Each structure stands twice: as structure tokens, then as C-alpha cells.
Amino acid sequence: MQAVECHQPTTELPLLQSLRLQLAQALGAGVGVACTGVDGEPDLLWPAERTAILKAVPARQREYAAGRQAARAAMQQIGCVPAAIPTAPDRSPVWPEGLTGSIAHGGRVCLAVVGRRHQVHAVGIDIEEDRAMAPDLWPSICTAEELTRFDQLPPDERGRRVSRLFCAKEAFYKWQYPQTGRLLDFLDVQVTFSADATGFVVRASSGGTPLPRCTREGTLLARDGLVLAWLLGPAS
């Protein structure tokens, strides 16, 4: 694991290291992966990055710094010189020329994945705490068809399945946005999980925003109270 200027409790180090190794193996050669705690060092941000968080609360500043520091560690893993990663007006990361990547924060963990654009084309990743989503949020996240499918699950499993669906949709959004520039709502797409819940397919929902060439398969990983979702590769 590449060293980054980010502090985390010693008890978290085995989790961060094993999570990074598992994710790196899943994503394959050519993709840099860094996994850190969420308490970064804002003083270590590059000048072009600081402007995005000048008015943010301290916790958000530390989280943002952790993401940028992890991203630079991931860049080094694929042989790239560390560089600033400013924030665009739409709040997306502005990657150095020739690179693409994704940054995610969830609970106590920050992840960054980076690849060369001509090799990986696009990548989207999200991480969330693997716990039940409050029922009042379900209608804003799930399509009618998704809600119908979840009604068939045991009641104590539904909230957690919605959280995993949320994670998959967030990863899809991060994957598609650099390629399409489309601002999507959760109800514009629907997710179908594989039978073993380790994969998913995202499609445009009926009546949602048309999404040509954006049907895509992703991967889901649940471990240590966390759930990760990611998509890799060009639109097809």
C-alpha cells in the first residue's frame, strides 16, 4: 500500500490494506487503488484544490483531503507523477490529462481508483456502510419495479438491499457522467442484482431519461460492515 499523508487508527490498518488488495485484484492491472481513513490533512492539499473547500466544515475538509491524497497515491501506483486534482463547477474531480478515476467515502474508509484513459476508459466506484436504508427514503431511490422486487424479500432484508442499490446507482453515475455529461436522478435507472448479489446490471428505467449506450454490468462487494460497487470500461 502506498504511503499517504493521512492518519487512521492502527486497528483500521489491516482492514484498509486487505480492502485495497482485494479491490486491486478485482480491477486488474493498470488501475491504481488506494484505501485510507477519512481524516486527511487539509494543509497538504495543493493550492488548486483548496478553493473547493474554503467554506466547508472541518470534517468535510478532512474527508476531501483524504480523497485527494488517496488519489495521488493511486496515480503513483500506475507510474504517474502526483498532480493537483481540482474540482469542476459541477463538483466532479478534474483528473490530469490522460487519466480517469473515481473517489468515494463511506463510513471510516476513503477509496480512490485511477487509470490511464486509453486503457480503462472510465471508472466509477462507491462505498457505503452496509446497513438498512430508512423506509421513507426508498421511493426517492427505487423505481416502482425495484420496490416490487424488494417486496418479495423478507422484511428484515429490504432496507439493506436498498442501501446496496443506492451504492450501485452512485457508482454508475460516477462511471457514466464523464462519458455522457448527463445529470441523472436515481429513478432514471434501475438495477438488477445477480442471484448471488455480487454483481448487478444497470439499465434505463421505463419512463426515465433515455440513456443510449449506458447499459452496464458492475460488481458488488460486501465485507466488514461496508458495501462497495464499481464499474469499469467504456460505454457499450
HELIX and SHEET records of a PDB file:
HELIX    1   1 THR A   10  GLU A   12  5                                   3    
HELIX    2   2 LEU A   13  LEU A   27  1                                  15    
HELIX    3   3 PRO A   42  LEU A   44  5                                   3    
HELIX    4   4 PRO A   47  ARG A   50  1                                   4    
HELIX    5   5 THR A   51  ILE A   53  5                                   3    
HELIX    6   6 PRO A   58  GLN A   77  1                                  20    
HELIX    7   7 ARG A  117  VAL A  120  1                                   4    
HELIX    8   8 PRO A  135  LEU A  137  5                                   3    
HELIX    9   9 TRP A  138  ILE A  141  1                                   4    
HELIX   10  10 ALA A  144  PHE A  150  1                                   7    
HELIX   11  11 PRO A  155  THR A  180  1                                  26    
HELIX   12  12 PHE A  186  ASP A  188  5                                   3    
SHEET    1   A 3 VAL A  31  THR A  36  0                                        
SHEET    2   A 3 VAL A 109  ARG A 116 -1                                        
SHEET    3   A 3 LEU A  99  GLY A 106 -1                                        
SHEET    1   B 5 VAL A 123  GLU A 129  0                                        
SHEET    2   B 5 LEU A 226  LEU A 232 -1                                        
SHEET    3   B 5 ARG A 216  ARG A 223 -1                                        
SHEET    4   B 5 GLY A 199  ALA A 204 -1                                        
SHEET    5   B 5 VAL A 189  PHE A 193 -1                                        
END                                                                             
